């Protein structure tokens, strides 16, 4: 068996790995990408399940005006990203359309209403308080540089044990950051929130993330 030599070997076919490999190849380096899974994209991809295309992680990313856009432009890869339109969240089995600003507070208000209707209690602290968790959210933004290594989930568990409220931040973390709330540091989450202007600058790929990954490979 004849071995083949490469200038660079990139481990992992996520957006970062494929993006780096595309640039290196564009610059003339013979590049190999190795991936342990049977699909490209890592946590920024899609797979088919019973006729539906499901995400492997993040649905949106900060694209316009970032290094990612620069990579696609430099290697002349075809892509399609559009800024996220109005967003609806399913909370308590019902779809709720979120405002462009103040969506976190709006969602937590819904959780409080549901908790009151169901008579849920939050241990010795009493009923769930949307105001308390919303304030913790804003404090996290202001004090993000001093949060240390605490995860996003543990940060909010300091303020509530309401599963629905914790689930909101888990969903946002997965959708935007491609990581579980118990994986990502709270400081990183809040920093990204600020960089994306409250997620108002994030974009989605209407045809799916995998198509954009494949365009870099080509």
Secondary structure, 3 states (H helix, E strand, C coil): CCCCCCCEEEECCEHHHHHHHHHHHHCCCCEEEECCCCCCECCCCEEEECCEEEECCCCEEECCCCHHHHHHHHHCCCCCCEECCCCEEEECCEEEECCCCCHHHHHHHHHHHHHHHHCCCCHHHCCCCHHHHHHHHHHHHHCHHHCCCCEHHHHHHCCCCCHHHHHHHHHHHHHHHCCCCCCCEHHHHHHHHHHCCCCCCEEECCCCHHHHHHHHHC
